[in-house]
C-alpha cells in the first residue's frame, strides 16, 4: 500500500521536476555571479568555501530530481501501454476521470479498476528497478516538498482529491 503511495507521489510531482531543476540552475547562477561581493553583512557567508558548498548542495539536489524523473520514465516505459497512458493522463496531464474513461472507451468503474492495476504495475516496476518502498522513501527524504505530498496522500482518505495546485509549500533553505 505504501509503495502505491510512493508511486502516486512520484507521479504527482513529476510535472514539477523540470521547473524546480530550472529554478535550481537560476539559483546557482545567481549565487555564483553575486559571490564576488565581499563587503558588508554577508561577508562571512560569502567566502569561497560557503559559496562552493551551496552550489554543490544545489547541484546534488538537481541530480536527485533528474534521477527521479528518469526513474519515473523508465518505470512507465516498462509498464503496459494502456497502464502508462492512464497514469500519464491522470497524474501528469491532470485530465479528468470522465475524459480519460471516454478517451479509452471505458466505463467509470472499469477506469478505476484499470487505474488501480496501473498503479500496482507501476509500483511493481519500481521494485524491479531496485526501488523498494524504503529505498524510495530514503531517496526522496531530503526533498521536503515531495515528502509533504507523500504525507498528504498518506493522511488523505481519498487519494484522488489531493491536488498540488491547491497547496502552498514552504520554501526549504539549502545549505
C-alpha positions, 0 to 999 in steps of 0.5 A, spaced: 500 500 500 505 504 501 509 503 495 502 505 491 503 511 495 510 512 493 508 511 486 502 516 486 507 521 489 512 520 484 507 521 479 504 527 482 510 531 482 513 529 476 510 535 472 514 539 477 521 536 476 523 540 470 521 547 473 524 546 480 531 543 476 530 550 472 529 554 478 535 550 481 540 552 475 537 560 476 539 559 483 546 557 482 547 562 477 545 567 481 549 565 487 555 564 483 555 571 479 553 575 486 559 571 490 564 576 488 561 581 493 565 581 499 563 587 503 558 588 508 553 583 512 554 577 508 561 577 508 562 571 512 557 567 508 560 569 502 567 566 502 569 561 497 568 555 501 560 557 503 559 559 496 562 552 493 558 548 498 551 551 496 552 550 489 554 543 490 548 542 495 544 545 489 547 541 484 546 534 488 539 536 489 538 537 481 541 530 480 536 527 485 530 530 481 533 528 474 534 521 477 527 521 479 524 523 473 528 518 469 526 513 474 519 515 473 520 514 465 523 508 465 518 505 470 512 507 465 516 505 459 516 498 462 509 498 464 503 496 459 501 501 454 494 502 456 497 502 464 502 508 462 497 512 458 492 512 464 497 514 469 500 519 464 493 522 463 491 522 470 497 524 474 501 528 469 496 531 464 491 532 470 485 530 465 479 528 468 476 521 470 470 522 465 475 524 459 480 519 460 474 513 461 471 516 454 478 517 451 479 509 452 472 507 451 471 505 458 466 505 463 467 509 470 468 503 474 472 499 469 477 506 469 478 505 476 479 498 476 484 499 470 487 505 474 488 501 480 492 495 476 496 501 473 498 503 479 500 496 482 504 495 475 507 501 476 509 500 483 511 493 481 516 496 476 519 500 481 521 494 485 524 491 479 528 497 478 531 496 485 526 501 488 523 498 494 518 502 498 524 504 503 529 505 498 524 510 495 522 513 501 530 514 503 531 517 496 526 522 496 527 524 504 531 530 503 526 533 498 521 536 503 516 538 498 515 531 495 515 528 502 509 533 504 505 530 498 507 523 500 504 525 507 498 528 504 496 522 500 498 518 506 493 522 511 488 523 505 482 518 505 481 519 498 487 519 494 484 522 488 482 529 491 489 531 493 491 536 488 498 540 488 495 546 485 491 547 491 497 547 496 502 552 498 509 549 500 514 552 504 520 554 501 526 549 504 533 553 505 539 549 502 545 549 505 
